[in-house]
Amino acid sequence: MATYQKIIGWMLVAVLLLTGASGILAQEPSITAGSPVIGQISTEQPILRYSYAVPGAQTVTLQALSDTVAPTLRILLAGDVVEEAANTEGVTTLTLTAFLSAGTYTVEVGSANGAVGTVFTLIESEIPVSAETLFPQMFSGGQVSPESPAALFTFGNFTDFTLLYVDSVHVERAPLLRVVNTLTGESVAQMSGGALGIRLRFAPGNTNYTLEVIHSGTSDQPEGFSVCLTSVSSPSCETSANVVVPPDIALTPLSPVVTAEPGATACTVASSAGGAVNIRQSATTNSIILGSLPNGVSAEVVGRSPDGTFFNILYNGINGWVSASVVTASGDCGSVAVVNPPAPIVPTAVPPTSTPIPLPTAVPPTAAPSGPCLIRLTAPTRIYTIPNADISNLFDEVGAGGELIPTGRLADNSWWHTNYAGAWIQTSTFGVSAQVTGDCSALPVVSP
């Protein structure tokens, strides 16, 4: 009889263990992109929990929807809340977008209205976030928003003591910042709670770091920021009063850090050389000339180079650079943004090849062409990333005086490939806003 009772007892223990194990396993099933999970919120189980593995840094959009439940969403890492949506409006379809670094997270789904019922939870999208590499004496910047909540930067392997500056563009709202040791995953610095900037000092060494700039979530507005990395032996890149904006961001300018006082006049420059001054493509006298600023005419200043030797101006449709040594500045120039100038375009000669290829008649005819093949722009001309004139393919608009070196052409000669970052120019502009000179008969046929 004792043996029988012992067997029955062990059987009960086994059943309890199996039931408990299955309950634990069912408590946090995994959730993956493209595979919605279905859960039942009840009085006994008011919170649904799912395990979510993230292989690398990415922007993730979660969605929970139900017929009866007004769902809430929380994302946790090691018990700490990373992001959450409380669903204060009581909607039955709730979306949460968050930036997540690599790790295994817990997704919790609850009920904001206390109702019970079936809730569908899914990973709506996963968008990897690529990191920009920072080097000493490098400026960068951008903005984060609820739709694109994170920007990443990597840096390290310093040979000198190095300073990192990160500043908010907007004084009324600022992103969250975190600097992480890439190898250990340890957070070495962070900024939150309304702070507008940080300055960090790093010792020489082989350590690598990741800077995470994350939207604060306090509003639905973009949050602009500037980043600067510099060695202590070089001039400081203090950015607390200046916005550092790379050329691609400058196409859609962010709100300025400093607003001019009422009555202050805009910063302008005028020639101090007694004649016209050159407007160049970049902040160096080695770059090509886009046009000129006539004597006695003022131009609007939209930025200055990091070393202060050139002004970025707008004049007669030209966005270019003038040397500070040949102009006089007027107005409120103290709040002018620091702008990282584009890589200079330096005209170079291209020697003709010995096997000429006849071209269609779209090439401007010359009696006896000689010298290197060159495109000189006589008026602002658009160039494109591919041989298609749709606005979405626009690469740049090169001003009058600019020079491009052709490197190839399409078989129908409708487009020419150039040395300017591989951009394309339409041959229909030849003789209109562009002039071709030199021997271009050897231009090879290339594919886009």
C-alpha positions as CSV (number, residue, x, y, z in Angstrom):
1,M,0.0,0.0,0.0
2,A,2.9,2.4,0.8
3,T,4.5,1.7,-2.5
4,Y,1.2,2.4,-4.3
5,Q,0.8,5.7,-2.5
6,K,4.3,6.7,-3.2
7,I,3.8,6.1,-7.0
8,I,0.6,8.1,-6.9
9,G,2.5,10.9,-5.1
10,W,5.3,11.0,-7.7
11,M,2.8,11.0,-10.5
12,L,1.1,14.0,-8.9
13,V,4.4,15.8,-8.5
14,A,5.3,15.1,-12.2
15,V,1.9,16.4,-13.4
16,L,2.4,19.6,-11.3
17,L,6.0,20.1,-12.6
18,L,4.9,19.5,-16.2
19,T,1.9,21.9,-15.8
20,G,4.2,24.5,-14.2
21,A,6.9,24.1,-16.9
22,S,4.3,24.5,-19.7
23,G,2.9,27.6,-18.0
24,I,6.4,29.1,-17.8
25,L,7.1,28.3,-21.4
26,A,3.7,29.7,-22.5
27,Q,4.3,32.8,-20.4
28,E,6.9,34.3,-22.8
29,P,6.6,32.8,-26.3
30,S,8.8,34.5,-28.8
31,I,7.6,37.1,-31.3
32,T,9.3,37.7,-34.7
33,A,8.7,39.9,-37.7
34,G,6.1,38.6,-40.1
35,S,4.5,36.2,-37.5
36,P,1.7,37.8,-35.4
37,V,1.0,36.2,-32.1
38,I,-2.5,35.8,-30.6
39,G,-3.1,36.1,-26.8
40,Q,-6.0,36.2,-24.5
41,I,-6.1,38.9,-21.8
42,S,-8.2,37.7,-18.9
43,T,-8.8,38.4,-15.3
44,E,-6.3,35.6,-14.5
45,Q,-3.8,36.8,-17.1
46,P,-4.1,40.6,-17.4
47,I,-0.6,41.0,-19.0
48,L,0.7,39.1,-22.1
49,R,4.5,38.7,-22.3
50,Y,6.6,37.8,-25.4
51,S,10.3,37.4,-25.8
52,Y,11.8,39.4,-28.7
53,A,15.4,38.9,-29.8
54,V,17.1,41.8,-31.6
55,P,20.3,40.9,-33.5
56,G,21.5,44.5,-34.1
57,A,20.6,48.1,-33.8
58,Q,17.3,48.8,-35.5
59,T,14.1,50.9,-35.4
60,V,11.2,48.6,-34.6
61,T,7.5,49.3,-34.9
62,L,5.1,47.1,-32.8
63,Q,1.4,47.0,-33.2
64,A,-1.3,45.5,-30.9
65,L,-5.0,45.4,-32.0
66,S,-8.2,44.0,-30.6
67,D,-12.0,44.2,-30.9
68,T,-12.6,44.8,-27.2
69,V,-9.3,45.6,-25.5
70,A,-7.6,49.0,-25.6
71,P,-4.1,47.6,-25.6
72,T,-1.0,49.0,-23.9
73,L,2.6,48.2,-25.0
74,R,5.8,48.1,-23.1
75,I,9.3,47.0,-24.2
76,L,11.6,45.9,-21.4
77,L,15.3,44.9,-21.2
78,A,16.4,43.1,-18.0
79,G,13.3,44.3,-16.2
80,D,13.8,48.0,-17.1
81,V,11.3,49.8,-19.4
82,V,12.9,50.9,-22.6
83,E,9.8,52.2,-24.4
84,E,6.1,52.2,-23.7
85,A,2.7,53.4,-25.0
86,A,0.1,53.8,-22.3
87,N,-2.8,54.3,-24.8
88,T,-4.4,57.2,-22.9
89,E,-6.9,57.7,-25.8
90,G,-8.3,54.1,-25.4
91,V,-7.9,53.1,-29.0
92,T,-8.2,49.4,-30.0
93,T,-5.2,49.6,-32.4
94,L,-2.0,50.8,-30.8
95,T,1.4,51.4,-32.5
96,L,4.8,51.9,-30.8
97,T,8.0,52.8,-32.6
98,A,11.3,52.4,-30.7
99,F,15.0,52.2,-31.3
100,L,16.5,49.0,-29.9
101,S,20.1,47.9,-29.8
102,A,21.1,44.3,-29.9
103,G,19.7,42.2,-27.0
104,T,16.7,40.1,-25.9
105,Y,13.7,42.1,-24.8
106,T,10.3,41.4,-23.3
107,V,7.2,42.8,-24.9
108,E,4.3,43.3,-22.5
109,V,0.7,43.8,-23.7
110,G,-1.9,45.0,-21.2
111,S,-5.4,46.5,-21.2
112,A,-5.8,50.2,-20.7
113,N,-9.6,50.0,-20.3
114,G,-9.6,46.9,-18.1
115,A,-11.5,44.9,-20.8
116,V,-10.6,41.2,-21.5
117,G,-10.4,39.5,-24.9
118,T,-8.2,38.5,-27.8
119,V,-5.2,40.7,-28.7
120,F,-3.1,40.3,-31.9
121,T,0.5,41.5,-31.5
122,L,2.9,41.8,-34.4
123,I,6.2,43.3,-35.4
124,E,5.1,45.7,-38.1
125,S,8.6,46.6,-39.3
126,E,12.3,46.3,-38.5
127,I,14.6,48.9,-40.0
128,P,18.3,48.5,-39.4
129,V,20.1,51.7,-38.3
130,S,23.5,52.2,-39.8
131,A,26.2,54.0,-38.0
132,E,28.3,56.9,-39.3
133,T,32.0,56.8,-38.4
134,L,33.4,59.9,-36.7
135,F,37.1,60.9,-37.1
136,P,39.0,63.6,-35.2
137,Q,38.3,67.1,-36.6
138,M,35.0,65.9,-38.0
139,F,31.6,67.6,-37.8
140,S,28.3,66.0,-38.3
141,G,24.7,66.4,-37.3
142,G,21.1,65.7,-38.2
143,Q,17.7,65.2,-36.5
144,V,15.7,62.4,-35.0
145,S,11.9,62.1,-35.0
146,P,9.1,59.8,-33.9
147,E,9.2,58.2,-37.4
148,S,13.0,57.9,-37.4
149,P,13.9,57.9,-33.7
150,A,17.6,57.1,-33.7
151,A,21.0,58.1,-35.2
152,L,24.2,56.2,-34.5
153,F,27.9,57.2,-34.7
154,T,31.0,55.1,-34.0
155,F,34.4,56.4,-33.0
156,G,37.5,55.3,-31.1
157,N,41.1,54.0,-31.5
158,F,42.5,57.4,-30.4
159,T,46.1,58.3,-30.7
160,D,45.6,61.5,-28.7
161,F,43.3,62.8,-25.9
162,T,40.0,63.4,-27.8
163,L,36.9,65.5,-27.1
164,L,33.4,64.7,-28.2
165,Y,30.8,67.5,-28.3
166,V,27.1,66.8,-28.8
167,D,24.6,69.7,-28.7
168,S,20.9,70.1,-29.2
169,V,19.8,72.4,-32.0
170,H,16.5,73.3,-30.3
171,V,16.5,74.9,-26.9
172,E,13.0,73.8,-26.1
173,R,13.5,70.1,-26.8
174,A,16.5,67.8,-26.9
175,P,17.2,64.2,-27.9
176,L,18.5,61.6,-25.5
177,L,22.1,60.6,-25.8
178,R,24.1,57.5,-24.7
179,V,27.7,56.6,-25.3
180,V,28.4,52.8,-25.2
181,N,31.6,50.9,-25.0
182,T,31.2,48.8,-28.2
183,L,33.1,45.8,-26.8
184,T,31.6,45.5,-23.4
185,G,28.2,47.1,-24.0
186,E,28.7,49.2,-21.0
187,S,27.1,52.7,-21.0
188,V,29.9,55.2,-20.2
189,A,27.8,58.4,-20.5
190,Q,24.3,59.6,-21.1
191,M,22.2,62.7,-21.4
192,S,18.5,63.1,-20.6
193,G,16.1,65.1,-18.5
194,G,16.2,68.3,-20.6
195,A,20.0,68.8,-20.8
196,L,21.0,70.5,-24.0
197,G,24.5,69.1,-24.6
198,I,27.5,67.1,-23.4
199,R,31.2,67.3,-23.6
200,L,33.3,64.1,-23.1
201,R,37.0,63.5,-22.9
202,F,38.6,60.2,-24.0
203,A,42.1,58.9,-23.4
204,P,44.3,57.5,-26.2
205,G,43.7,53.8,-26.7
206,N,42.2,51.1,-28.9
207,T,38.7,51.3,-27.3
208,N,35.7,51.8,-29.7
209,Y,32.5,53.6,-28.8
210,T,29.0,54.0,-30.2
211,L,27.0,57.3,-29.8
212,E,23.3,56.8,-29.7
213,V,21.1,59.9,-30.4
214,I,17.5,59.0,-29.7
215,H,14.3,61.0,-29.9
216,S,13.1,61.9,-26.4
217,G,9.4,61.1,-27.2
218,T,8.3,64.2,-25.4
219,S,6.7,65.6,-28.5
220,D,6.0,64.7,-32.1
221,Q,8.5,67.3,-33.4
222,P,12.0,66.5,-34.8
223,E,14.9,67.1,-32.5
224,G,18.0,68.4,-34.2
225,F,21.5,67.9,-33.0
226,S,25.2,68.6,-33.8
227,V,28.2,66.3,-33.3
228,C,31.9,67.2,-33.3
229,L,35.0,65.1,-32.5
230,T,38.4,66.8,-32.1
231,S,41.7,66.0,-30.5
232,V,42.8,68.2,-27.7
233,S,45.9,69.3,-29.6
234,S,43.7,70.8,-32.3
235,P,41.5,73.9,-32.3
236,S,38.3,73.4,-30.2
237,C,35.1,72.6,-31.9
238,E,32.9,74.1,-29.2
239,T,29.4,73.9,-30.6
240,S,27.2,75.2,-27.7
241,A,26.4,78.3,-29.8
242,N,26.7,76.9,-33.3
243,V,24.9,74.3,-35.3
244,V,27.2,71.9,-37.2
245,V,25.3,70.7,-40.3
246,P,26.8,68.5,-43.0
247,P,26.1,69.5,-46.7
248,D,23.3,66.9,-47.2
249,I,21.4,68.0,-44.1
250,A,21.8,71.7,-45.2
251,L,19.4,71.0,-48.1
252,T,16.7,70.8,-45.5
253,P,17.9,73.2,-42.7
254,L,17.1,72.6,-39.1
255,S,15.9,75.3,-36.8
256,P,18.9,77.4,-35.7
257,V,20.3,77.2,-32.2
258,V,20.4,80.9,-31.6
259,T,17.6,83.3,-32.6
260,A,18.6,86.9,-33.4
261,E,17.5,89.5,-30.9
262,P,14.6,91.7,-32.1
263,G,15.8,94.4,-34.4
264,A,19.1,92.6,-35.2
265,T,20.0,92.5,-38.9
266,A,20.9,89.4,-40.8
267,C,24.6,88.7,-41.4
268,T,25.8,89.8,-44.9
269,V,29.2,90.2,-46.6
270,A,30.4,92.5,-49.3
271,S,33.7,92.8,-51.2
272,S,36.5,94.6,-49.5
273,A,39.0,94.0,-52.3
274,G,37.9,96.9,-54.5
275,G,36.4,94.6,-57.1
276,A,34.4,91.4,-57.6
277,V,35.4,88.4,-55.4
278,N,35.2,84.7,-56.4
279,I,32.4,82.5,-55.1
280,R,33.9,79.0,-54.9
281,Q,32.4,75.5,-54.6
282,S,34.1,74.8,-51.3
283,A,36.0,76.6,-48.5
284,T,39.4,76.6,-50.3
285,T,40.9,78.6,-53.1
286,N,41.8,75.3,-54.8
287,S,38.1,74.5,-55.5
288,I,36.3,75.5,-58.7
289,I,34.7,79.0,-59.1
290,L,30.9,79.0,-59.3
291,G,30.5,82.7,-59.9
292,S,31.5,86.1,-58.4
293,L,30.1,88.7,-56.0
294,P,30.3,92.1,-57.6
295,N,31.9,95.0,-55.9
296,G,29.3,97.1,-53.8
297,V,26.8,94.2,-53.6
298,S,26.0,92.4,-50.4
299,A,25.2,88.6,-50.1
300,E,23.4,86.7,-47.4
301,V,25.6,84.6,-45.1
302,V,24.2,81.2,-44.3
303,G,27.2,79.6,-42.6
304,R,30.9,79.7,-41.9
305,S,33.7,77.2,-42.2
306,P,34.9,75.5,-39.0
307,D,38.1,77.4,-39.0
308,G,36.3,80.7,-39.8
309,T,38.3,81.5,-42.9
310,F,35.4,81.2,-45.4
311,F,31.8,82.4,-45.4
312,N,29.0,80.2,-47.0
313,I,26.8,82.7,-48.9
314,L,23.7,82.8,-51.1
315,Y,23.9,85.1,-54.1
316,N,22.0,85.2,-57.4
317,G,20.9,81.5,-57.0
318,I,24.5,80.4,-56.1
319,N,25.3,78.6,-52.8
320,G,29.0,78.9,-52.5
321,W,32.0,80.1,-50.4
322,V,33.9,83.4,-50.2
323,S,37.2,84.0,-48.4
324,A,36.8,86.0,-45.2
325,S,40.0,87.8,-46.1
326,V,38.4,89.6,-49.1
327,V,35.0,90.6,-47.7
328,T,33.6,92.7,-44.9
329,A,30.9,91.2,-42.7
330,S,27.9,93.2,-41.4
331,G,24.9,92.5,-39.2
332,D,24.4,89.8,-36.6
333,C,27.1,87.4,-37.6
334,G,27.7,86.0,-34.1
335,S,25.0,83.4,-34.4
336,V,25.9,82.2,-37.9
337,A,26.0,78.4,-38.1
338,V,29.2,76.4,-38.5
339,V,28.8,74.4,-41.7
340,N,31.1,71.5,-42.8
341,P,32.1,72.4,-46.4
342,P,31.8,69.8,-49.2
343,A,34.8,68.1,-50.6
344,P,36.5,70.5,-53.0
345,I,36.2,69.9,-56.7
346,V,39.5,70.7,-58.3
347,P,39.7,70.9,-62.1
348,T,42.2,68.5,-63.5
349,A,43.2,67.8,-67.1
350,V,42.1,64.5,-68.7
351,P,44.5,63.6,-71.6
352,P,42.8,62.3,-74.8
353,T,43.2,58.6,-75.7
354,S,44.6,57.4,-79.0
355,T,41.5,55.6,-80.2
356,P,38.8,58.1,-81.1
357,I,35.1,57.0,-81.0
358,P,32.8,58.9,-83.3
359,L,30.0,60.6,-81.4
360,P,26.5,61.6,-82.5
361,T,25.9,65.2,-83.5
362,A,24.8,66.2,-80.0
363,V,28.4,67.0,-79.2
364,P,28.8,70.8,-79.9
365,P,30.7,70.9,-83.2
366,T,34.1,72.4,-83.3
367,A,36.3,72.9,-86.3
368,A,39.4,71.2,-84.8
369,P,38.9,70.3,-81.1
370,S,42.1,69.9,-79.1
371,G,43.0,69.8,-75.4
372,P,41.3,67.9,-72.6
373,C,37.6,67.2,-72.8
374,L,35.9,69.6,-70.4
375,I,32.3,70.9,-69.6
376,R,32.2,74.5,-68.5
377,L,28.9,75.7,-67.1
378,T,27.6,79.1,-68.2
379,A,24.5,79.1,-66.0
380,P,23.3,77.0,-63.0
381,T,22.8,73.4,-64.3
382,R,21.3,70.4,-62.5
383,I,23.2,67.1,-62.4
384,Y,21.7,63.7,-61.4
385,T,22.7,60.5,-59.6
386,I,21.5,58.5,-62.6
387,P,20.7,59.5,-66.2
388,N,17.1,60.3,-65.4
389,A,15.9,63.9,-64.9
390,D,13.4,63.1,-62.2
391,I,13.7,65.4,-59.2
392,S,14.2,62.5,-56.9
393,N,17.5,61.7,-58.7
394,L,18.9,65.3,-58.3
395,F,22.4,65.3,-57.0
396,D,23.4,69.0,-57.2
397,E,23.0,72.2,-59.1
398,V,26.4,73.4,-60.2
399,G,26.6,77.2,-60.7
400,A,28.0,79.2,-63.5
401,G,31.7,79.0,-63.7
402,G,31.8,75.3,-62.6
403,E,33.8,72.8,-64.5
404,L,33.1,69.1,-64.9
405,I,35.3,66.4,-66.5
406,P,33.4,63.9,-68.6
407,T,34.3,60.2,-68.0
408,G,31.8,58.5,-70.3
409,R,28.5,58.7,-72.2
410,L,25.4,56.7,-72.9
411,A,25.2,55.0,-76.3
412,D,22.6,57.4,-77.6
413,N,24.7,60.4,-76.2
414,S,21.7,61.8,-74.3
415,W,23.7,61.8,-71.0
416,W,27.3,62.2,-70.1
417,H,28.9,60.7,-67.0
418,T,31.2,63.1,-65.0
419,N,34.0,63.1,-62.4
420,Y,31.7,64.9,-59.9
421,A,30.9,62.0,-57.6
422,G,29.9,60.0,-60.7
423,A,27.0,62.4,-61.4
424,W,25.3,62.7,-64.9
425,I,24.6,65.7,-67.0
426,Q,22.1,65.9,-69.9
427,T,23.6,66.7,-73.3
428,S,20.5,68.9,-74.0
429,T,22.1,71.5,-71.7
430,F,25.1,71.8,-74.1
431,G,25.1,75.1,-75.8
432,V,22.3,76.3,-73.4
433,S,23.8,76.4,-69.9
434,A,27.0,74.3,-70.5
435,Q,29.8,74.6,-73.0
436,V,31.9,71.6,-74.1
437,T,35.6,72.3,-75.0
438,G,38.5,70.1,-76.0
439,D,38.7,66.8,-77.8
440,C,35.8,64.7,-76.6
441,S,35.8,62.2,-79.5
442,A,37.4,59.5,-77.3
443,L,34.7,59.5,-74.7
444,P,33.9,55.9,-74.0
445,V,30.3,54.5,-74.0
446,V,29.3,53.5,-70.4
447,S,26.2,52.0,-68.7
448,P,24.4,53.6,-65.8
